[in-house]
Amino acid sequence: LEGGHGLDTIVLHDGERPFVALLDALAKGSALDAVAGLAVRAADGRAMRTRAVPLEADLDQLPFPTRYRGHARHCGIPFIPIMGSRGCWGSCSYCSITSFYRDARAHGGGKTLRHRSPENVAREMAELAGNCGPSLFCFHDDNFLFPRPDDSLARVRAIRAELDRLGVGRIGMIGKCRPDSMTPELARELRALGVIRLYVGVENASEAGSTHLNRKTQTLRVRDALRACREAGIFVCYNLLVFEPDATIADVKENVAFIRDMAAHPVNFCRAEPYFGTPLAQALEARGAAEGSYLGFNYRITDDRTELLFRIAAAAFRQRNFDSAGVANRNMGLGYSAKILEHFYDDPEGRRATLAARAQKLTTAISLETAGLLERAIDLAEEIPLDDADRICRETALLGLAVASADRGRHQELDALYRELTAHPAVKVV
């Protein structure tokens, strides 16, 4: 607000009611500093908060969102974003979501974790599915599951029961969860209820890295969660924050070993970013290690060799890991597309299983290839003298060319499989 960027008002936290009040004040020409739940500029130009409002206690009281454009389609099936809850019980140091809600609770009060009732969620789903038939509902909840598996199962069962009462037929569900919320029994039940895809928050497979990020999730639970989903037939993908302020080469090697062990699941890797207001950003600032501004925060990894590894990897894997149409993102969609065919489409010629097996084989190959290329980056970071800038640049460029060469071949394989998965003549909607 104070930076002269053209902003004069910000709606804070749960914004439905403050935003309406803001519009009303603007229409009437009233003073904005009298509207609760805002950040505005005072008469002297300084940023200030108006009177705080508590977090919404009853999400069922909010109207359903207005859907102002047609849904995207995945393999021909409408893909519908939805939210059944707000908030998270975790305290991960890098997470802007939990920091957002802690700030809301500190100023206005209220519970940070709130759920719409199963009946309310199902009614919105029924309205949407009634307009377009079999549908995929992507729950953008911070956590699709509860800490206790029994509670998760009870909620999803209640949603499914209400959908049945309302006459809703075939639907699929997608969500995100923490590894410590999953068990083999829960995974099997969720799959039977229509859950076809979960993003599992692995984040860091190193014991030290997980501790640094305050994940409070032992790596044993992580492996068990991925296996449980795979054995139940739920498609899973995950991300690794292999680089963080206190990471070491040994920690990164543990993550690479994890990628190899779990090669059946598509993965991407990156650095934990210090989003404003998070414990990670605050800790970096406290020890004088924070760089940049809200336009882009930065830090240097404490261990010089690991910092070098991060810079090598950031350059060499840029296209593979971060392009929206890069190999990592396309690989994450491959097994998902196969799962959509399995869940929604008939298969009289029995080709679906063959396509799924080919997709799994390619995903595994890409995961192992990513691990191997990252190991090459580790070798460089361990061997190159830190003051040999020319060699660092040369070897990084050569590794980048190797990744690009691998990507070219993988894109051709991905293109071929996607064509068959999305346009196979033998499938029809059930």
C-alpha positions in Angstrom: 0.0 0.0 0.0 2.8 2.4 0.8 4.9 1.5 -2.3 3.1 3.8 -4.8 1.9 0.8 -6.9 -1.6 2.0 -7.5 -3.2 0.0 -4.7 -5.3 1.8 -2.1 -7.4 -1.0 -0.5 -6.8 -4.6 0.4 -9.5 -7.0 1.7 -8.1 -9.2 4.4 -8.6 -12.9 5.1 -12.2 -14.3 4.6 -13.3 -11.6 2.2 -16.9 -12.3 1.2 -18.5 -9.9 3.7 -15.8 -7.2 3.9 -15.7 -7.0 0.1 -19.5 -6.4 -0.1 -19.2 -3.7 2.6 -16.3 -2.1 0.7 -18.4 -1.9 -2.5 -21.3 -0.4 -0.5 -19.0 2.2 1.0 -17.6 3.1 -2.4 -21.1 3.4 -3.9 -22.1 5.7 -1.0 -18.9 7.7 -0.9 -18.3 6.7 2.7 -14.9 6.6 4.5 -13.2 3.3 3.9 -11.4 3.3 7.2 -14.8 2.7 8.8 -15.2 -0.6 6.9 -14.1 -3.6 8.9 -11.7 -6.2 7.5 -9.6 -4.0 5.3 -6.1 -2.6 5.0 -6.1 1.0 3.7 -3.9 4.0 3.5 -4.5 6.5 6.3 -4.6 10.3 5.6 -0.8 10.5 6.1 -0.3 7.8 3.5 0.7 5.0 5.9 -0.8 1.6 5.7 -3.3 0.7 8.4 -5.8 -2.1 9.3 -9.4 -1.2 9.9 -11.3 -3.0 12.6 -10.7 -6.7 12.3 -13.5 -9.3 11.7 -13.4 -12.9 12.8 -13.0 -15.7 10.4 -16.3 -17.1 9.0 -17.6 -19.5 11.6 -20.3 -21.2 9.4 -19.2 -21.7 5.8 -22.6 -23.1 4.9 -24.0 -19.5 5.3 -22.0 -18.4 2.3 -23.7 -18.6 -1.2 -22.3 -21.0 -3.8 -19.9 -19.4 -6.2 -21.2 -18.1 -9.5 -19.7 -20.2 -12.3 -19.3 -17.6 -15.1 -17.7 -19.8 -17.8 -17.7 -23.3 -19.0 -15.7 -26.0 -17.2 -12.4 -27.3 -18.5 -12.6 -30.9 -19.6 -10.1 -33.6 -18.8 -10.3 -36.6 -21.2 -13.8 -35.3 -22.1 -15.0 -35.1 -18.5 -16.0 -31.8 -16.9 -13.3 -30.7 -14.4 -15.0 -28.7 -11.6 -13.0 -26.9 -8.8 -14.7 -26.8 -5.5 -13.8 -26.1 -1.8 -15.3 -28.0 1.1 -13.2 -26.4 3.9 -10.8 -23.7 4.8 -7.7 -23.9 6.9 -5.1 -26.4 8.0 -3.9 -27.8 11.4 -0.3 -27.9 10.3 2.6 -25.5 11.1 5.0 -26.1 8.3 7.6 -23.3 8.3 7.3 -22.4 4.6 3.5 -22.5 4.3 1.8 -19.2 3.4 -1.6 -20.7 3.9 -1.2 -21.5 7.6 0.5 -18.1 8.1 -2.4 -16.4 6.5 -4.9 -18.0 8.9 -2.7 -17.4 11.9 -2.7 -13.7 11.1 -6.5 -13.8 10.7 -6.9 -15.5 14.1 -4.5 -13.1 15.8 -6.3 -10.0 14.7 -10.0 -11.0 14.4 -10.2 -14.4 16.1 -12.2 -17.5 15.1 -11.2 -21.0 14.2 -8.7 -21.5 11.4 -9.9 -24.9 10.3 -13.6 -24.9 9.2 -15.6 -27.3 7.1 -18.8 -27.0 5.1 -21.3 -29.6 6.1 -21.4 -32.8 3.8 -25.0 -31.8 2.9 -24.0 -28.3 1.8 -21.0 -29.6 -0.3 -23.1 -32.4 -1.9 -25.9 -29.9 -2.8 -23.5 -27.7 -4.7 -21.9 -30.8 -6.4 -25.4 -32.0 -7.4 -26.3 -28.7 -8.9 -23.1 -28.6 -11.0 -23.2 -32.3 -12.0 -26.9 -31.9 -12.9 -25.9 -29.4 -15.6 -23.1 -31.5 -17.1 -23.5 -35.2 -16.2 -20.5 -37.3 -15.0 -18.0 -34.9 -13.5 -14.6 -34.6 -11.8 -14.6 -32.5 -8.7 -11.3 -31.1 -7.7 -11.3 -30.1 -4.0 -9.0 -27.2 -3.5 -9.2 -27.6 0.3 -5.9 -27.1 2.0 -6.4 -30.7 3.3 -9.0 -33.0 1.8 -8.6 -35.4 4.8 -8.8 -35.0 8.6 -6.0 -35.9 11.0 -8.0 -39.1 12.0 -8.7 -41.5 9.2 -12.1 -42.5 10.7 -13.2 -38.8 10.5 -12.1 -38.6 6.9 -14.0 -41.7 5.9 -17.1 -40.5 7.7 -17.1 -37.2 5.9 -16.6 -38.6 2.4 -19.2 -41.3 3.1 -21.6 -38.6 4.2 -21.0 -36.6 1.0 -21.5 -39.7 -1.2 -24.7 -40.7 0.7 -26.1 -37.2 0.1 -25.2 -37.3 -3.5 -27.0 -40.6 -3.8 -30.1 -39.2 -2.1 -30.0 -36.3 -4.6 -29.7 -38.7 -7.5 -26.2 -37.9 -8.6 -24.5 -40.7 -10.5 -20.9 -41.2 -11.5 -18.5 -38.5 -10.2 -14.7 -38.5 -9.4 -13.0 -36.7 -6.6 -9.5 -35.1 -6.4 -7.8 -33.6 -3.4 -4.7 -32.9 -1.4 -3.6 -34.5 1.9 -0.8 -34.9 4.4 0.9 -38.3 4.4 0.2 -38.9 8.1 -3.6 -38.7 7.4 -3.5 -41.8 5.1 -3.8 -45.5 5.9 -4.3 -48.5 3.6 -7.8 -49.0 4.8 -8.8 -45.4 4.2 -7.2 -45.4 0.8 -9.3 -48.4 -0.3 -12.5 -46.9 1.0 -11.8 -43.5 -0.6 -11.2 -45.2 -4.0 -14.5 -47.0 -3.7 -16.2 -43.7 -3.0 -14.8 -42.1 -6.1 -11.5 -40.6 -5.2 -9.2 -41.1 -8.2 -6.3 -38.7 -7.5 -4.5 -37.2 -4.5 -1.6 -34.8 -4.2 0.3 -36.1 -1.2 2.4 -33.5 0.6 5.7 -35.3 0.9 7.7 -32.0 0.6 11.0 -33.4 1.8 12.0 -37.1 2.2 15.1 -36.4 4.2 14.6 -36.7 8.0 16.7 -33.6 8.5 15.0 -31.6 5.8 11.5 -32.6 7.1 12.6 -31.3 10.5 14.0 -28.1 9.1 10.7 -27.4 7.4 8.7 -28.3 10.6 6.8 -31.0 8.7 6.4 -33.3 11.7 6.0 -36.2 9.4 8.4 -39.2 9.6 9.6 -40.5 6.2 8.2 -44.0 7.1 4.6 -42.5 7.0 5.4 -40.8 3.7 6.3 -44.1 2.0 3.4 -45.9 3.6 1.0 -43.2 2.3 2.2 -43.5 -1.2 2.1 -47.2 -1.2 -1.4 -47.3 0.3 -2.7 -45.0 -2.5 -1.0 -46.9 -5.3 -2.3 -50.3 -4.0 -5.8 -48.9 -3.7 -5.8 -47.6 -7.2 -5.6 -43.8 -6.4 -3.3 -41.9 -8.6 -0.7 -39.9 -6.6 1.8 -37.2 -7.5 4.0 -35.2 -5.1 6.6 -32.4 -4.9 9.9 -32.2 -3.1 11.3 -29.1 -1.5 14.8 -30.5 -1.6 16.5 -27.1 -1.2 15.9 -25.2 2.0 18.2 -22.8 4.1 19.9 -25.6 6.1 19.9 -28.3 3.4 23.1 -30.3 2.8 24.2 -32.5 -0.1 23.5 -35.5 2.1 19.9 -34.4 2.5 19.5 -34.0 -1.2 20.9 -37.5 -1.8 18.3 -38.9 0.6 15.6 -37.2 -1.5 17.1 -38.6 -4.7 17.1 -42.1 -3.1 13.4 -41.5 -2.3 12.6 -40.6 -5.9 14.2 -43.9 -7.0 12.3 -45.9 -4.4 9.0 -44.3 -5.4 9.6 -44.1 -9.1 6.1 -45.2 -9.9 4.9 -41.8 -8.8 5.5 -38.6 -10.9 7.5 -36.0 -9.0 8.9 -32.5 -9.3 11.5 -30.8 -7.1 12.4 -27.2 -6.2 13.4 -24.9 -3.4 11.3 -23.9 -0.4 10.5 -20.2 -1.0 10.4 -17.7 1.8 6.9 -16.3 1.4 6.2 -13.1 3.3 5.0 -13.7 6.9 5.9 -17.3 7.1 8.1 -18.7 9.9 10.7 -19.5 7.2 10.9 -15.9 6.1 10.9 -14.6 9.7 13.7 -17.0 10.7 15.8 -15.9 7.7 15.2 -12.2 8.6 16.1 -12.8 12.2 19.5 -14.2 11.3 20.1 -11.5 8.6 19.9 -14.0 5.8 16.7 -12.7 4.0 17.2 -11.0 0.7 15.0 -9.1 -1.7 11.5 -7.6 -1.1 7.9 -8.6 -1.3 8.4 -8.4 -5.1 10.6 -11.4 -4.8 12.3 -12.8 -1.7 15.5 -14.8 -1.8 18.1 -16.4 0.4 21.4 -18.3 0.2 21.7 -21.9 1.5 24.1 -22.0 4.4 26.2 -24.8 3.0 28.1 -23.4 0.0 28.2 -26.8 -1.9 24.4 -27.1 -1.6 23.9 -23.6 -2.7 26.0 -24.4 -5.8 23.9 -27.5 -6.4 20.7 -25.4 -6.2 22.0 -22.9 -8.8 23.1 -25.7 -11.1 19.8 -27.5 -10.8 17.8 -24.3 -11.1 19.4 -23.6 -14.5 19.7 -27.1 -15.9 16.1 -28.3 -14.9 14.4 -25.0 -15.6 12.3 -26.2 -18.6 11.7 -29.7 -17.3 10.5 -28.7 -13.8 8.9 -25.3 -14.2 7.5 -24.9 -17.7 3.7 -25.4 -17.6 4.1 -27.7 -20.6 7.4 -29.2 -19.4 8.1 -32.9 -18.9 7.4 -32.8 -15.1 3.9 -31.3 -15.4 3.0 -33.5 -18.4 4.2 -36.6 -16.6 2.0 -35.7 -13.6 -1.0 -35.7 -16.0 -0.2 -39.0 -17.7 -1.3 -41.5 -15.0 -4.1 -39.2 -14.1 -5.5 -39.4 -17.6 -5.3 -43.2 -17.5 -7.2 -43.1 -14.2 -10.0 -41.0 -15.7 -10.4 -43.5 -18.5 -10.6 -46.3 -15.9 -13.2 -44.5 -13.8 -15.5 -43.0 -16.3 -15.3 -44.9 -19.6 -16.3 -48.4 -20.8 -13.6 -50.5 -22.5 -15.1 -53.2 -24.6 -11.8 -54.0 -26.4 -9.8 -54.2 -23.2 -7.2 -51.6 -24.4 -7.4 -49.5 -21.2 -5.2 -51.7 -19.1 -2.6 -51.7 -21.9 -2.6 -47.9 -22.0 -2.4 -47.6 -18.2 0.6 -50.0 -18.1 2.4 -48.0 -20.8 1.7 -44.8 -18.9 3.1 -46.3 -15.7 6.2 -47.5 -17.5 6.9 -44.1 -19.0 6.3 -42.3 -15.6 8.7 -44.7 -13.9 11.3 -44.1 -16.6 11.0 -40.3 -16.3 11.3 -40.4 -12.5 14.4 -42.6 -12.6 15.8 -40.3 -15.4 15.2 -37.2 -13.2 17.0 -38.9 -10.3 20.0 -39.7 -12.5 20.2 -36.2 -13.9 20.0 -34.7 -10.4 22.8 -37.1 -9.3 24.9 -35.7 -12.2 24.3 -32.2 -10.7 25.3 -33.4 -7.3 28.6 -34.8 -8.7 29.3 -31.4 -10.2 28.5 -29.6 -7.0 30.8 -31.8 -5.0 33.8 -31.8 -7.4 34.0 -28.3 -9.0 36.2 -25.8 -7.1 33.9 -23.1 -5.7 36.0 -20.3 -7.2 36.1 -21.8 -10.8 33.3 -19.8 -12.3 34.1 -20.7 -15.9 33.9 -24.4 -15.2 30.7 -24.0 -13.2 29.1 -22.2 -16.1 30.4 -24.6 -18.7 29.4 -27.8 -16.8 26.0 -26.4 -15.9 25.4 -25.6 -19.6 26.4 -29.1 -20.6 24.1 -30.6 -18.0 21.3 -28.3 -19.2 21.8 -29.6 -22.8 21.7 -33.2 -21.5 18.3 -32.5 -19.8 17.0 -30.8 -22.9 18.0 -33.7 -25.0 16.2 -36.1 -22.6 13.2 -33.8 -22.6 13.0 -33.9 -26.4 12.7 -37.7 -26.4 10.2 -37.8 -23.5 8.0 -35.2 -25.1 7.7 -37.5 -28.2 6.7 -40.4 -26.0 4.3 -38.3 -24.0 2.7 -36.9 -27.2 2.1 -40.4 -28.5 0.5 -41.7 -25.3 -1.7 -38.6 -24.7 -3.1 -39.0 -28.2 -4.1 -42.6 -27.5 -5.4 -41.8 -23.9 -7.6 -38.9 -25.0 -8.9 -40.1 -28.4 -9.0 -43.9 -28.3 -11.9 -45.0 -30.5 -12.8 -48.0 -28.3 -14.0 -46.0 -25.2 -17.4 -44.5 -24.5 -18.9 -42.8 -21.5 -20.6 -45.2 -19.1 
